[in-house]
C-alpha cells in the first residue's frame, strides 16, 4: 500500500512536555505550538495525488487566553498568577465539534477554558470554593461531548454539563463532583470512554470511575497503587485499562481488577494506541523506539517490534540521511516524535515527528520543520459514526483509495417510518443510519453528488404531517422535494412571493419542476437552495465544499417567514452539508 507524503509544518515550535496532537471528528487537527496554536483544516480536492498537502490547510489559530486567578491568589500560590503570559498546555476538540465547533483548552495557569471557534464560551470555575478546588491540571470530554471532566488538587473529578438553550448559544454549568478518597492529591491525567473514567494522581496511583446516566450511581475504585515511577499515558478500551509508566506497561481488567504487567525498555515514556479491531494488540510509541504488546487472553503480555509506524518512519529516515549526507553525515542524528493520535473512527494514526542532529545548538523557530505522517492501521476500513465529513475522504486516501467495507443496515425502514417524533429528532435518526453514511461517502467519489435518499425520508415525514404544512415556504419546499424524488404529495401548487435584500420575485411551485433551477413569473432563472430547493435570491449563503452547492443562511435572512419544515432543515444543516457531512463554508 502506498503511503501519503508527509505534511510539512514549518516555522513552528512545540511544547515538549505536552500532548501536541489531536484529531477531531470532522478531520481537523489541532497542534499545541508556540506562541500561536496551529489548526490543520481539512480541505477537499478531486486530485490528491498522494500528497497530504492536498488534504489539509495549515494556519495559525490565535486565542485570547485569560487567567481567572490573576491578581487574586498571590498570597496562596504565586505561580498561578506570576506568569508573564498565559499559554496553552493542551487543547481537546469536543467529540461533537462538527456541529458545535467547541474545544477545551488547559493553560499554564491551571485554567480550563471552552471556546467556540476562537471565542471564549466559559472559563470553568467554582468561585465560592477554595483555591485547590478551582485549580485544574487535566481535562477530557465524554463520548458525545455533553460532559467535560476536569481534575483538581483535592482528589476530585469535577463534572461540567453542556447546555444549549437555543441553536446559537452554548452554556456550561456545574453538574457534580466525584471524590476519589480522603487524601488531598492532584489529579494529573484523566481519560474518559463511554461511562468510565480513569485518572492518575500525583503519587502515580490509578483510579477507575464508573457511572450511570445522569451520574446517579457513581463507583470509584483504586486499580493501581501509588509508585515512584511516573505515569506516562493511560487509555480505556471496552472493559480494560492500559497504563504505561517509565518502567512498565499494565493491563487491568476493570470488571474484576485483575492486572497483568510487562517491563518496558528504558525510554522517555511510551504513549498508548489501542488497536480496537485487533483487540489483542496495543501499539506503544516513544522517542527511543516503538513496540507492540500482544495481549494473549489479556493475561500473558508479550512485547514485539512494531510493524505499523516503525517501518515507514525508518524508511523516511534513511532517505533523509542520504539526502543530507554532506551536512549531517558525520553527526549523530535521530528521530523525535512530538505527538501521535488515532483518528476518531480508529482506522488511522497520525504521527508528528522530525529528524534532528544530536548536538548542543540553538533552536531557531524560522528554521524548524516538522512532519505529520498519516498511516493506515489495518488492511481494510469501515465507515464509523464516530467520524464525519471530510474525515471519511481522508481515510479513503490514507488507505490508497481503497473502498470501505460497508455493513448492512437492518433498521433503515424502521427509522424512515418512525415519523411520530419531533422533526429535528427524526433528521438526527436519519443521519445516524449506515445507509446515510454510505451515501455521504459515495458523494466524495461520484462526479454528481446526490441526496435523494434523504429527500425521500423528508417527504415521508411530510406526508404523515401534511395537515401541519400551512406556511407558504414549507408548502413550496415540500412540493419541490417531492418533484426531485418523483414522489406524490397531497398539496396544491403554490404561488410564492420571495424576498431578499436586493430583489423580490414571484414563483409558482408544483411537483413537476426542475430541482436545480427555477424560473420566476417575471422571467428570471435562479439556482435553488440545496436543502429546501427554494430560490437563491440572496448573497447570504453557505457553501458545500464538495459539491459547491449553496443554501440559504437562515441566521442572516429575516425578510422571509419560514415555517417549521424549512426553518428546521436550514438550522440543522447550517454547519453540516447534507451531501457529505462536511463543514459548510
N, C-alpha and C positions, 0 to 999 in steps of 0.2 A: 504494500500500500504506500502511495506517495504521501509525504507529509507537506503541509503548508509551510512556505518560507516564513521565517520569524518576522514578527512586527518589531521594528526598531523604535525605541523610545529614547530620544536624545535630550541633552541639556537638563537632566533631572537628577536629583539625589533622593535617597530613601533613608528613612529612619530604621536602622538595622535591627533594633530590638522589637519592632512591630511586625504584625502580620500584614504584609504590604499589599495583598491582592484579594479582591472579592469579585465574584461573578454573579451578576444579577439575573433575575428571571427572564428579562427581555433581551439578554445578551450583552448588556453593558458591563464594563469592567471598571473597578474603582481602585486607584493606586494611591497609597499614602506617601506622596512625595513632599518635599520641602523646597521652597517656602509655600508654594501653592499645591493643592491637591491636583491630581490628574484624572480626567474622565476619558475612558475609551468608549466612544459611542459606536453601536453597530450601524452599518450602512448597507444598502442593497445595490449590488452591481450584477448585471447579467453575465459579465465576464470576470470571473475571479482570477483565473489564470494561475492558480496555485500560490497566490500571494496573500498573506494576512492583511497587507496594507489596503487591499481592495474590499475587505470586510469591516474595517474599523476606521474611525476618525479620532485622532488623539488631540485633546485640547486641555488647557488649564481650567481648573474649577475653583475659583476663589470663593472663600466663605468668610463672613463676618462672625468671629468667634467671641463670645462674651464669657466672662468669669463670674459666676454667682457669688463667689467668696471674696471678690475684690473689695479691699478696704474694710472687711468685716471680721477677719479671722486671724490677724497678725498676732494677737495676744495668745492664740491657741496653737496655730500652726503656720509659721511664716512662709513655708514652702508653697502653700496653696495659693497665696496671693503675692508672692515675692518674685514670680517670673516676669521678666520684662514683656514677653509676648506669649499669648496663648496659641498653642498649635495642636494639630490633630495627632493623636496617638493611634487611632484606628477608626474606621468607619464601615458600617454594615448596611447594605440596602435592605429595605423591607421585602419579605417574600412576595408581597403583593405590589411591588414597586411599579409594575407596568401600568396600573390604574391610578395609583396614588402618588407616584414619584417621591416616596418618602425614603429617608435613610437616617440612621442614627450615627452620632459622632462622639467618641470618647476623647477628651482633651487632656493635656498635661496637668491641668488644674483639677482633675478628678470631677469634671462636669460631663454629663451625658445630655447632648442636645439633639433634638429631632428637627430635621429640615425637610421642606417640600420644595423640590428643585434646589435653589440655593438661598431660600428664605427661611428664617427660623420659624418653626411652629411652636416649640416649647423647650425650655431648659428644665429638665426634670428636677424636681426638688420637693422636699417636705420641710418648709421653712420653720415650722414650730418645733422640730426635733433637734437634738444636739448635733454638734458638728460631725461626729463619727458616723451618725446615721445618714448624713447627707453627702458623704464623700464616697464616690463610686469609682471602682477600679476595673470593672468589666461589664459587658452587656451582651445580649443576644435576643433575637426575635423568636417568637413561636412560629410554627409552620405556616399559618395563614396570615401572619402579621397583625393579629388582633391584640397581642400582648407583647410588651417589651420588658425583659428581665434585666435588672442591674444588681450588682453585688457591692455591699458597703463594707465598713470596717467593724461591724458588730455581729459578724457571722449571720447576716441576713441577706436573703434574696428579696428585693423589693419588686413588686409587680405593678406595672402601669398599663392601663387598658386604653386602647384607641377607640374613639367615638367619632361618628360622622353625623352631626346634626342635619347637614344638608350636603348636596353633591359637591360643594366648593370647600366647605370648612372641615378641618380635621382637628380634633381635640384629644388630649390625653388626661386621664385623671388617675389618682392612686387607687389601686384595686385591693391589694393585700400585701402582707409581709410574711415570708416563710423563714422561721428561725431554725438554724441548724443545731444549736446546742448552747450550753451555758457559757462557754469560753468566748471571749471577745477576740475574734480572729478576722483578718482581712480576707475577703473573697477575691482572689486574683484572676481566676479564669472561670468561664461559665459557658456551657454549651447546652442547647435545647433541641429536642427532637420529639415530635408527636406530643404525648402527655408526660414527658420525662425531662428532667434537668440533671445535669451532672456538673459539679463545681469542685474547685480546689481552693484551699485556704493557704495562708502564708506559712503555715508549718508543713505544707505539702500533703495534707490529708485530703482524701477524696470522699465526697458525699453525693448520694443519689436522692433525688426528689421525684416522687410520682404524684400526680394529681388528677382528679376527675374534672369534668366540665364545670366551669364556674368556681373552681378551687374549693369545692365543698369537702372533699376528702383528700387531704394532703398528708403524705407519708414521707418521712425523711429517714435516711439510713447511712451510716458511715461504712463505706465499702473498702477503704484502704486506709491503714493507719498512717500517722504522721511519720515523716522520714527526713533524712538530711539531704537527699537528692531532689533538686528542683523538678517540678512537673513541667514538662515542655509542651505537651499537647494532650487533648482529650476529645473523644468522639463517642457518639452513641449510634449503634446500628441495630435496629429491632430491639431485642432484649439483652444486648451485650454492650458493655462499656469497654473502650480501648484507651489505654493511658500509656504515654511514654514519659519516662524520667531520663536523667542523664546517664543512667546505667541499665535500665530495664524497660521491657515492654510488658504490659499487663493486659490480660483479657479477663473480664469479670462478668459472670452470669448474674444479671440483675434480679432474676427470679429467686435464686437460692443462695446468692452471694459467694458461689464457688469461683475461685480465681486461679488462673494459670499465668506463668511468667517465663520470660526468657531474657538472658543477659545480652545487652547490646554492645557492639564495639564502641570504643571511645569516639566521640564526635562532639559537635557543637549543639546537638539536640536534633531529634527526629520529629518531623510533623507527620500526621496520620492522614492517609487517604483510604477510607473504607471502599472496597470494590464490591458494591452491593449485589449485583447479579452473580458475581463469583463469591458467594457468601463464605467461602473458606480461605479467602486471601485478603491481606491488608498490605498496602503499599506504604513504606516509610521513606521519607525524603530528608536529606541533610546535606550540609556543605561538604562533608567528607566522603559521601557515597550514599547510594540508595539501596534499600533492601526490600524484600517481600517476605511477609510472615505467612506461612502455611498453617491454617487452623484445622488440625485433624480432630474432628468432633469437639472443637473448642477446648480441648484439654491438653493435647500434645502440640506445643508450638515449635515450629521449625523455621529457622532463618535461611533464606535463599537469596541469591543475587537477583536484583531487579531486572526484568526484561521488557519493561514498558518505557520508562523515562531514560534509563542509563544508555541503551544502545544509540538512540538518535542524538542525544546530547554529546556523547563521546565522539560520534562521527562529525558533528559540527565543530567540536573542539580540535580534532586532528586537522580538519580543513583550515580552521582559523590559524593554527600554529604554522601550517605550511605557508599560508599567505603572509604571515607576519614573521617569517624566519629571520629576515635581516635585522629587524628591530628587537624581537624577543627571543631569538634563537639561543642566546647564551644566558637567558634569565629563566628562573623558575616561574611558571605560570600555573594557574588553576582555574577551576570552575566555581563560581559562587552563586548560590541560589538565594534569592531575596524573598521569595514567596511562591506558594502554589495554591491552587484552588480547583476543586472539582465543579463541573457545571451543575446547574440546578436539576437537570434531567439525569445526571450521573452517568452520562455517556462519554464525557471527555474530561481532560485535565489541562489546565493552563499552568505553565511554569515560568516564573520570572527569574532571569539569571543574567550573568555576564561573564566574560573571560577577562582576567586581570593578571598583571605581573605582581609577584610576591616580592615587594621591596618597600622600604620606608619612602614615602613620597607624599607630596601634597595632592589633595583631590580637588581638581578644578571642574566645577559644575559644567562649564561650557564645553568641556571635552568628554564628559561622561556619555556613555552609551549602554543601554540595557536592551535585552532581548526578551520578547514574550513568545513562548513556544506553545502551540496547541497540538495535543496528541489524542488520538482515539484510545479508549481503554479496552475495547473489545473488538471482535471480528465483525459484529453487526450492531445495529442500534434500533431502538424503538422510540416512538413518539410518546412523551410523557406529559401529563397535565401540570408538572412542576415547571415546565418551560413554556414560553410563548413567544410569538412574534418572530423577530429575526434570529433568535437563538436556534430555531429549527433550521434555518438556512445556514447558519454557522456549522451546526453539527453535520448537515448534509455535505458541506465542503471539507470539514475535518476528516470525514470518512471517505474522502476522494470520490464524492458524488455517488456514493452507494445508497440505494433506496432503502428506507427503513422497513423493518418487519411490522406489518400492520395487523393488529389484532381485531378480531370480530367484536362488534358491539351489539349485545343482545337486547339492550334496553332503549334502543333508538325510538321505536314506535311508542313505547310506554312514555318516554319523556316528551315526545312530539304531541301526543294526545292528552297529556296532563295539563289541560287548559283551565282548570278550576283553581288557579292560584294567581297571585299578583303578576302583572305583565313583566316587571323587571326581574322577578324571580324566575319566571318562565324563560326569559332570554338567557339568564345565567345557567339554567339547566341545559339549554340547547348548546351553549358554548362549551360546556364541560363534556359533551359527548365525543367519543372517539371518532364518530363519523365527521363531526365538525373539525376536529384536529386533522383528520386525513385530508379534508377539503382545503383547509388553510395551508397545509404543506404543499399540496399539489399546485396551488396558486403561485408558489415560488418558482416552479419549474415549467409550468404551462405558459404558452405565449399569451393566452387570453384568460385572465383570472375570472372566476365565476363564484357567485354566492347564491346559486339557485336553491340549494338545499335549505339555507337559512330563510330565504324569502318564502319558500313553501311552508315552513314552520310558522312564520308570522301570519300568513294568510289562514292557516289552520286555526290559530288563536283568534284571529279577527272574525272568522265565520262563526265561532262559538260565542262571540261577544258582539254580534252585529248590531244589536239594539243600543249598544253604548257608543256606537260611531255616530256622533252628532256634529262634531266640529268639521267645517268645510275642508281644512287642511288634512284632517285624518281621513276623510272620505276620498280626497284626491290621492293621498298616499296609498290607501287600500286598493283603489281601482288600478293604480299604476303597478303595484306589486303583483296583483292578480294577472294583469296583462303580461308581465315579464315572465311569469311561470305557467302561462296558459291554463290558469285555473278560473273557476267561476266564483263570483261573489254577488250577494244579493244587495247590490247598491246601484242606484241610477247614476247616469253620468252627471258630473259636477262642473259648474262654471265657477271659476275662482278668480278673485282679484288679488294678485300677489304683489307685495311692495318691497322695495329696497331703498337704500339711502339715496340712490340716483334716479331710479325709474320705477314706474308701476305699470303692470300689464295684466291683461285678462287671458285666462286659459280655460280650455274645455278638456276635462279628463274623462276617459271612458276605458273600457277593458280591451281596446284594440290598438293602442298607440305604441310607438317605438319606446323602448325602455332606456335608450341612451340620450335622445334629444326630444324636445317638444317645441311646437310652433305656437306662438300666441295668436289671439284673434287679430291683433294688429299686424301680423305677418312676419314677426321676428322669431328666429330659431335660437333656442337656448339649450345648453347642456343641463343634465339632471343631476341632482344630489345623489350620491352613490347609495345612501341608506334609505332615504324617504322617496326618492325619484321625483321630488318637487323641483321646479326650475331654479337654476342658479343665477339670480339677478344681481347678487351681491358679490363684493370682493372679499368679504369676511368669510373665509372658507378654511377648512382643514384638509390636508392633502395626504393620501395614502402613498408612502414612499415606494411601494412596489408597483401598483397599478397606475399611479399618478392621477387617479380619480379624485374628485373633490366632493366635499359635503358641507352643508351649512354649519357655521359655527353658532350654536344655539346661545352661547354666552354673549354674543355680540349682536344678536338680532332681537330687537324689542319692538319692531314695527308690525310683525305678524303674530296673530294669536294662535299658537299651536295647541292642539288637543293632547290627550293622554297618550295616544299612539305615537304621534310624530315627536313630541317632546321627550318621551322615554327613549325612543330609538336614538335621537340626537345626543341625549345626555350619556347613555351607556357607551356609545361609540365615539364620544368626543375625543378620547385619547387613544383608542384602540381600533385598528382597521378591521372591518368586518370580513375583508378578503383574507388577511394573513395574521391578524392579531398584532401586527407591528405598530409601533407608536406613531400616531398621526403627527404630521408636521404643520 
